[in-house]
Amino acid sequence: MKIILARHGETPWNAEGRYQGQVDIPLSSVGEGQARALAQRLHDVPITRAIASPLTRARRTAEIALGDRAPMLGTDAGLMEIAHGEWEGLLAAEIRDRDGERLTAWRDTPHDVLMPGGESLQHVLDRAWPAFARACEGLDADDTLLIVAHDAVNRVLLCRVLGLPLANLWRFRQAPTTLNLLEGPDVDHLDVVRLNDCSHHTALFGEAVHRAL
């Protein structure tokens, strides 16, 4: 089976550098454009099944990307973004003033951090991996699954597939509407064929780095 694991398009909070977590922020006009570029990229790709996070930014990205195929889209709450708790809606500078030690740990040792009033990366993996497995159930060798989720969710799933500890979460990026292509006979035997491929809207070396996750 083939799995296209995508991230949602940009939101106003992404552009501002605000931690959005599970706050249901919609796509910005830039994000809508990125989703349309993803739709063009996937236009001729046969898609057997499509699952998204129920948060608007992911669900809407998936709907735009699927076009006429949008009625096939399902959602799974296990794919929702990490709950940042008290950090949600704040800029990194504001968090640095209020919770600087934890913010430093989030960058240096993210696997050890429990968000204040929120989740840890392990919590995210413990719910996202079963959701990922549910999405893959019953797929045959020639089937293609589209999953549209979030930065932290994609990262923990990819760490699991690559056999990387969650401590290495920041060793790769997940751009808006990026594609990760996975192939294999089942969820426990997947190869990463493409990682953070956003060439449908960003030139080589042109990726913008968001200031919040």
RATA-V368850 format. One record per backbone hydrogen bond with DSSP energy under -0.5 kcal/mol. NH is the residue of the N-H (numbers start at 1). CO is the residue of the C=O. Records with the same first field share a line. If there is no record, write none. Layout:
NH=CO + CO
//
This chain:
2=143
3=182
4=145
5=3 + 180
6=4 + 147
7=178
8=149
9=57
12=26
15=11
16=12
17=13 + 14
18=13
19=90
20=18
23=20
25=23
28=10
32=28
33=29
34=30
35=31
36=32
37=33
38=34
39=35
40=36
41=37
42=38
43=39 + 40
45=42
46=44
48=46 + 144
49=144
50=72
51=146
52=74
53=148
57=25
58=55
59=55
60=56
61=57
62=58
63=59
64=60
65=61
66=62
67=63
69=66
70=67
72=69
73=70
74=50
76=52
79=76
80=77
84=82
86=116
87=84
88=85
89=19
90=87
92=17
95=91
96=92
97=93
98=94
99=95
100=96
103=99
104=100
105=101
106=102
107=103
108=104
109=105
112=109
113=110
115=113 + 119
117=115
118=115
119=83
121=113
124=120
125=121
126=122
127=123 + 124
128=124
129=125
131=127
132=128
133=129
134=130
135=131
136=132
137=133 + 134
139=136
143=140
145=2
146=49
147=4 + 145
148=51
149=6 + 147
154=150
155=151
156=152
157=153
158=154
159=155
160=156
161=157
162=158
163=159 + 160
164=159
168=165
169=166
171=168
172=169
177=8
178=175
179=197
180=5
181=194
182=3 + 180
183=191
184=1
185=189
189=186
191=183
193=181 + 191
194=181
197=179
198=196
201=198
202=198
206=203
210=208
211=14
//
